[in-house]
Amino acid sequence: MLITHAMRILLGQQLGPFKFVKDIGFLPDLDVPTLGLYMHIPFCLDLCPFCPYYKVKSSTHLVQPFLEALLSEIALIGEKAASNGSKRRVTSLYFGGGSPALMKSDLQKIRKKIDDFFYVEDRAGIELHPRDVTCDLPTILKDSGFDMVSIGIQTFQEHLLSNIGRDFVDYRSVFTALRRERFDAIDVDLIFGIPGQTDADLRVDFLKAVELGATQISTYPFIDFSYANNHKKPLGRSEQKKMLSMLLKTADDAGFARTSVWTFGRTNAPRYSSITRENFLGFGPRRHIIGPRRLQGQHIFSGSLYRVCKQVYCSNFSENEVFTENTKALLAFLELLRRQVAKR
């Protein structure tokens, strides 16, 4: 019925509301001692070819429908998560993407909706593309309750950025703006194994992050995902392994201790870690829920996928084994619809 209705809209050239009407039939077992929240904001100004995460190009006609869908989803699940009228206590809150800063004017509204249903016990963090860090952004983030930020620098070197399809950004102004608001944690993401990168390049990047005030440095290997659009391939495993060994010594010399497989942090600094916890509840397109027992390790996809060209209205979510085929069909339809609208 869902797909029939979708095809009727497409074939009839009628671009009216498109809704999920199936009731929310379940919620994962949230009777757990700790639970984190994750909000996925999919918008980017440009789509980095190496990035494996769900993302779409930002446009004004998508943001408002997405915001309505996200707020609706938070309320829908939040009401189910509340116990006897009390807010569900959660240990952490992280915003990722995409680049959540592209919705900076809506962050306070999203945070207020979260606070209507959840009590966040600890710090809140947000991922940032360096290009989106404007002069006013740090103050907006603080006013929206964020204490930690993670900057996707990847590398400070222009020739290496070019090799992964990234434009160079004036990073010094980015860190100057962030330091002004005194965030509890500033995480810097770096990539190693970039084509053309040397041990010396990576060491320079790590020490540059230290110099600029990073409290944590996350170093990830450059992985050529099959569905990514990389024009250049990563360095081999042996070279990447050698680079990681070099990072261990460089971090130790700089006073950074290894806090996970890929991360290094200053002593006593808060740790930025978005979803590395036993249980977390996710919101937004392609978000996940990880829970205990029968749901452990399963993915649960949002049915409130955000309206595309105002066709999809938002509603609920369902378990992957029940809803995956419909979701795949819907995504295929939305892509076809997007192309049809783009031709007009």
Secondary structure, DSSP 8 states (H G I E B T S, - for coil): -HHHHHHHHHHHT----B-------------SS--EEEEEE-EESS--TT--S--EE--HHHHHHHHHHHHHHHHHHHHHH-BTTB-EEESEEEEEES-GGGGGGGHHHHHHHHHHHEEE-S-EEEEE-GGG--TTHHHHHHHTT--EEEEEEE-S-HHHHHHTT-----HHHHHHHHHHTT-SEEEEEEEES-TT--HHHHHHHHHHHHHTT-SEEEEEE----TTS--SS----HHHHHHHHHHHHHHHHHTTEEE-SSSEEEETT-----SS-SS-EEEESTT--EE-SGGGTT--EEES----STT-B----EEEHHHHHHHHHHHHHHHHHHHHHHHT-
